[in-house]
Amino acid sequence: MDDDDLAPIEEQPYIFGQVIDLDGIRIARGKSKRPSVAPKDCQHDHLVYDQDERRVWCKDCEKSIASFDAFLMITRNFMRFARTLTQREQAVEKAEAHALISRAAKAVDESWRRRKLSPCCPHCNGAILPEDFAEGIGSYRSTEIERQRRKSKGSSNA
């Protein structure tokens, strides 16, 4: 080893000038400050998709989010919203079915109040009288089986 290798390190003057605080420049330009350490408990619920910087970052902790992670968050929200819409659609269908029954009962009730005319059976065209149901309903048939029977009867006539 040479004596030059063991020589003490001398401080060199900083050639490039002053140290610039880049966070201050970013803030002055209206951009976000990038923190060195982000909170670990942040769920990143408020993402910002910055087109100027071409990055995705969390508005709460200001941490940059990987593109794939941001995409996963979007798809998870989409799937959650899709499930919610499916549940709402099922609830609406159930309400519509109930409303159909209520409308049918109301129409039959109104026609029986006329007293001079009675509603007719849509299949046999015979009158349906209130007395037919005064003692209750005599027999029942599966609604689904009846719909299938009508469907097959209608297709064979066509």
Order of alpha helices (4+ residues) and beta strands (2+ residues): alpha-beta-beta-beta-alpha-alpha
